[in-house]
Amino acid sequence: MFADFLKRLTAPAPEPLAETDARLALTALLVRVARSDNDYSAAERSRIQSIIAARYGLDDTDRDDLLARAEELETEAPDTVRFTRAIKDCVAYDDRLAVIEALWQVVLADGTRAKEEDALLRLVANLLGITDMDSAQARKRVEG
């Protein structure tokens, strides 16, 4: 279902993503981090719903549709390294930084920082071109 989208995303010289495609890719990344500890909890799913509704101004129907498509895309997306690098090439820095903050919200949603989630978040931040300092500041904003 997402073969064309993934082909465009991982092309050698990808074009910037249209807003709706960027939303889908970034939401799929939120899902990937939430699933990284093999416990995609209701709290994490709810946090993702809150994040995408607020970030994109979606009503419940549109929010749930985006999340369902992102959950499906996440299962079809290539390995995290290629997927994240592709997002980096197609999405502006400020949006990537906002995603890191959102990822910290997801990681902390269930009250537990699993080592798998921490490790994946460090990798994702690096691959998105976000500095450790910016990621740490994003985490502190979420914790505060």
C-alpha positions, -999 to 999 in steps of 0.1 A, spaced: 0 0 0 28 24 8 54 11 -18 52 43 -39 55 66 -9 85 46 5 102 46 -29 99 84 -31 110 88 5 141 66 1 151 78 -34 188 88 -38 178 125 -41 143 128 -25 122 159 -30 108 176 1 77 159 13 43 174 9 28 183 42 4 153 44 33 129 36 55 145 62 28 141 88 25 105 79 62 98 80 67 117 113 37 99 129 51 66 118 84 75 135 65 82 167 49 47 164 82 31 158 97 45 189 66 35 210 69 0 197 106 -3 202 103 -19 237 77 -44 223 50 -28 245 29 -4 225 8 7 255 -25 25 255 -7 54 272 18 57 244 -9 54 217 -30 80 235 0 104 237 6 100 200 -30 108 194 -27 139 215 5 150 198 -8 147 163 -41 162 170 -25 193 186 4 195 161 -17 192 130 -51 206 142 -69 173 135 -104 163 147 -108 128 162 -117 112 128 -87 127 109 -64 120 139 -74 83 141 -71 79 103 -36 94 103 -25 72 132 -40 40 116 -21 48 84 11 56 103 9 23 122 6 4 89 34 24 73 56 17 103 53 -20 97 62 -16 60 90 10 64 126 0 59 150 -3 88 151 27 112 184 40 99 172 43 63 137 55 73 150 82 96 177 94 72 150 97 45 129 118 68 159 140 76 164 147 39 128 156 33 118 175 65 129 209 78 151 210 109 125 228 131 100 200 123 126 173 131 134 190 164 97 192 173 95 154 165 123 147 190 103 165 217 72 145 207 93 113 208 103 121 243 66 126 252 59 91 238 88 75 256 78 90 289 40 85 284 39 52 302 61 64 331 89 41 322 121 49 302 129 15 287 165 11 276 153 1 241 133 33 238 163 54 251 187 37 227 164 41 197 157 78 205 194 85 207 199 68 173 169 86 158 180 120 171 214 115 156 201 103 123 177 133 121 207 156 126 196 167 161 224 173 186 226 155 219 222 189 236 190 197 216 176 163 224 184 166 261 167 201 262 137 186 245 135 159 271 138 184 299 110 205 284 88 173 284 97 163 319 92 198 332 
